[in-house]
């Protein structure tokens, strides 16, 4: 099993909308081969959210990232851009193998 941690920095003025977008997500990932679960973590301090997904394999995750459903679902990120089109969110993805439970 692999865990994908997408650490997303969200400016304070966009946090409410960011949470609304994730709360109303379409759920297309839920039916992808190898998908196990997703959790969106809100910080107690600071403005770094974590989108954590669990997959049977890294290949399953990569298949999701290359899918039309992923591309369509991530178009909403455009809501978090400035007037020049530059994203106001930053994102860093880390991958972890589960070796003990």
Residue pairs with C-beta under 8 A, 6 or more apart in sequence:
1 36
1 54
1 55
1 56
1 57
1 97
1 98
2 54
2 55
2 56
2 57
2 58
2 60
2 61
2 95
2 96
2 97
2 98
3 52
3 53
3 54
3 55
3 95
3 96
3 97
3 98
4 52
4 53
4 54
4 55
4 61
4 93
4 94
4 95
4 96
5 50
5 51
5 52
5 93
5 94
5 95
5 96
6 50
6 51
6 52
6 53
6 91
6 92
6 93
7 48
7 49
7 50
7 91
7 92
7 93
7 94
8 18
8 48
8 49
8 50
8 51
8 89
8 90
8 91
9 47
9 48
9 49
9 89
9 90
9 91
10 18
10 47
10 48
10 49
10 80
10 89
11 47
11 88
11 89
12 47
14 80
14 88
14 89
15 47
17 79
17 80
18 49
18 80
18 89
19 42
21 76
21 79
22 40
22 51
25 73
26 73
28 69
28 70
28 72
28 73
29 35
29 38
29 53
29 64
29 69
29 70
29 73
30 38
32 60
32 63
32 64
32 67
32 69
33 56
33 60
33 63
34 55
34 56
34 57
34 59
34 60
34 61
34 63
35 53
35 54
35 55
35 56
35 60
35 64
36 53
36 54
36 55
36 56
37 53
37 54
38 51
38 52
38 53
38 54
39 51
39 52
39 53
40 49
40 50
40 51
40 52
41 49
41 50
41 51
41 52
42 49
43 49
53 61
54 98
55 61
55 64
58 95
61 95
64 70
77 87
77 89
80 87
80 88
80 89
81 87
81 88
82 88
